[in-house]
C-alpha cells in the first residue's frame, strides 16, 4: 500500500481461524505498522481538524473463543487516552481500510454532542459531497460493508444523535468511509487526509460541543 506501510498480507491476518493465533499475529505484525502510521498521520490530521491530535494504538477486543475482527490507531486531543473525547480512527479489517469518527457512549459531554447534532442536522444534511461515502458502523458484524448512509437527510443526523442517549444499545457513534483492499493498495497519505477532511465537519461539531 503505497505511502501507508500496510499491505494485503496485513489484511489477510484477519483470515486466521484460531483466535489466539490471530491475536498474536495482529499484535506482532500489524500493531507496529499502525503505530508508525499513527505517528505519520498525526500532524496532518491536526492541521485538518484544527486540534492537536495524538495517536493511540487501540487494544484488541478479546472475548473467549472469538478472534479479533479489527485493529486500529485512534487520534484524540488527549495525549493520555482517547475514549473520553470524540476521536478519529484508521481501522484495518479483513478486506477493508477505514477512516472513522467515533464517540463512545460514556464520553465526556455526550449530552452536549447529542444536542449539537440535533441542532445542526439540517446543515449537516446540506453538506452534500463530503458525506456522500459515509457509512454507519454501529452494530457492524464485520462481514459485508455497511450500506451508505442517507446523509442528505436531516433524519439520519437526528437518529445519529440518538445513539448518544443514555442507555443506547449501540455504544455510541461510529461512522466513516472505507477503501477495499484493491483501492487501498494505491492510497497515499494525501488521499487519507483528504477523506478525513471530508469527515472533519462532523468531528469538529462533536469535539467543540458543550
N, C-alpha and C positions, 0 to 999 in steps of 0.2 A: 504494500500500500504506500504509494509514493508520498513522502513527506510526513507520514504519521508513525511509521515503525511497526504497524500491526498488519499482519497479512493473513492469507487463507488458513494457514496452519493454526493460527490463534483462534479463529472462529471454530475450527474443527475440534478444538479441545472440548467443546460442549457436546460432541458426539460420543465421548467416552461414557460407557454404560455404568461402570462401577462408581458409586458416589464418592468413595474415599479417593479413588484414583483420579477422578475428575477434579475434585477439590485440590488435591496435591499438585496436579499438573497446572491448573489455573494459577495457583499461588506461586508456583516455581517459574512458570514460563510467561504468563500474561501480566501478573502483577508488576514486575519490574518495568515492562513496556508501558503500562498505564501510568505508572509513577513518572516516567520520563515524559510521556505525552502531557500529563498534567502540568508539569513544570514548564513545558514548552508553550502550552496554550494560555497559561495564567495571565501573562502580560497582555496578550491580545484581547482576551475576554474582559480584562479590567478596562481596557480602552473602549470596548464595545458597550459595556454596561454602565460605565462611569463610576463603578465601585472598585476598590482594591480587593481582588479576589485571590483566595489561597486554595491550592489543590489539596484534596484529601482522598486517599485511597479507600474505597468502600470495602467494608468487611463482607466476606461471603456469607450468604444465608445458609446456615447449617441446620437441617432437620433430619432426624434419624431416618435412614434409608432413602433419602431424597438427594439427588445430585444438584448442585447449584446450577441455575439457569442463566445467570448473568454475572458480569464483573464490570466495575465502573470506577471512574475517578470523578469526584464531586468538586465543585468550586463554590466557595462561600465567602462571605465578608469576614468571618472569624478565622483566625489562624489556629484555633484550638479544636474546633469541631464544625460540623456542617448541618446537623439536623434541626437546630433551633431556629434557623432562618430559611427563607427560600434559597434554593441552590440550583446551579446548573450541573449537568452531568453528561459525560461521554460514556456510553454504555456499549459493551460488546455482548452479543448473544449468539445463538447458534448460526444464524445466517444473516445477521443484521448488525449494522453500526448505528447508534442512536445519538441524537443531540436532544436533551430533555430539560424541562423546567419542572422542579419538584418542590412541593411543600408538604411536610409531614403533619398529620392531624394534631400533634401536640406542640407544634411550633409556636414560638412566641408571636403574639399579635395576630393569631388566627382570626379572631373576630374582626379586627380592622381590615385584614386582607379579604375576608368574605364580603364585607361592606363595600370595599373598593371595587371588587369585581362586579357586584350588583349595580353599583353606581355607574360604572364605565362599560357595562355590557354593550350598549348601543355603539359607543365609539370603537370598541374592540371589533365588533361585527363589521364595521365600515373600513377596517384596515385593509381588507382585500388580499392583495398579493402576498404579504409577509406570512399569512397564516394559511395559505392555500394547501400546504402539505402537512398541516397539523393533525396529529393522531393522539387519542387518549390511551394511556397505558394503565389506568386504574383497573385492577382485576384481570390484567392480561395473563393468558395461560402459557405464554412463550411458544405458541405454535404459529398459527397464521398471524401475519401482521394485523394490528387493529385497523379498522376502517378509518378513512379520512373523516375528520370531524366537520360538522356543519358550522364552521367558524364564522360564516357570514350571517348567522342567525343570533340575535341577542339572547334567545332562549338557551342556546348552548352555553354561553358565558354565565347565565343565571344558574344553570344546572351545575356548572363547574364550581361556582361559588358555594353551592350547597354541599359540595364534597368536603368543605372545611367546617361544616356544622358539627357541634358536639354529637358524638355517637355515630358519625358517618361510618358505614362499614368498609368504605374504600381505603381508609387510612390517609386520606389527603388528596392532593392534586399531583398528577404525574402526566404531563403531556409533552409531545416533542415531534421530531421528524427523523426519518430513517434513510439509510442507504443500504441496499442489498450488497452482498459481498462483491458482486461483479462491478458495481459502481464504486464501492469503497476502495477497490484496488488503485484507482487513479486519483483519489482525493488528495488535495493539498491542504496545508494549514489554512490558506486563504479561503478555500471552499468551506471548511468547517466554521471559520469565523463568520463567513457570510451567512451561514444558516443560523448561527447564534445571534447574528444581528437581526434576523427576522424574528427571532424569539424574544429579543430584548424588550420590546414594549410590554410584554406580559411580565417578564422578570422585574422590570423597573416599577411597574404598578404594584406588584406584590411586595417588593423589598422596601418601597417608600411608603407603604400603608401605615397609618397609625401616627 
